[in-house]
Amino acid sequence: MNDLQQQIQEAIDGLVESGTERGLQTAVYRHGEQVVDAVSGLADPETGRPVAPDTPFYAYSVGKAATSAVAHVLVERGLFGYDTPVVAMWPEFGAHGKESATVRHVLTHTVGVPGIPDNTTPEDLCDWNKMCAAIADSEPWWEPGAKIAYHAYTFGYIVGEIVRRATGKPISQVLREEVAGPLGVEDEVYFGMPESEHGRLARLEDVEGSAEFLASMPDDAPFFKLGPRATIPTAEFGNRPDILKADIPAGGKVTARGIARIYAALMDEVDGVRLVSPERLREISAGTFTGMDQIMGFPTTWALGYSVGQLGADPRVRRSVLGVGGVGGSYACADTATGVAWALTKNRLTADFAASELISGIVAKVVAK
């Protein structure tokens, strides 16, 4: 595996040297042991601060993996089950015909409320009670469990409110106490990040032309059904102090090694800590829903909280891979067939996953030897 460290270091150095990327982290675990910890480039070009292994990146939806891990740990402890109705913990959520919705529907993005109100502002996203009240009162786009669409923002609030109702604690606190803390990465995986820690973050930047492209998109573009223009993840949005410190568990501020460590601990013991039992992992992997995404119009498959299939490939390829990517091209996953978990985080927000696909290919080749 030393060869893997070298290959990945050379790959990310090449991406930075070519100007394609600004700053990157990559971490790989195999059977609970970290085998790669590579960084390259700058966390903040203005100050020249380099990326370090403990530099958190706002990797957007990559953080959904941590949100789901919190839910699985609580299911393991018996606080609720996957088929528990959401209304059993959050009665208000049953408004307008959503009373049949279950935790399983939420985790598979089939619960039927993929969009936030079209007048939502960034300030609203930071108001937990306001967002949860709006989502609870929303009308479902379909009967829960009937269809699928990526729940970009709503996933985090719904899971987070289920967790809050079940434990009496905000999901950021439960993440720290039950998942990140036991794994020793409580200062590397956050939903809401204390303002005192913001100086450690990598500064996000948009690729040239992305702001103009976003501005040229019509208001009725499918993308804006997930959230209005003001809430679309951009570098400016993701560098805002209020957004960074808010509990928005649809995304996370993470290091590559921190989020990869969580994936690794779903599959194996990591320094004596395993988040869920082998039986629970099998249930997480098997509880899938496949269908046409009702917003974006492409086929998609979700297990319980994780997208299924190898990055950049047909969803039917390597269905043992469970992962979540984020706006801007960061990505993390676990392969239950090989026991490998890996993550790539980066601060230049690209429209593709080219850097992550490069790492995916390197990891696959070395593991297959």
Summary of the structure (lengths in Angstrom):
residues: 369
radius of gyration: 19.0
end to end distance: 10.5
largest distance: 55.9
contacts: 1334
relative contact order: 0.19
helix: 41%
strand: 18%
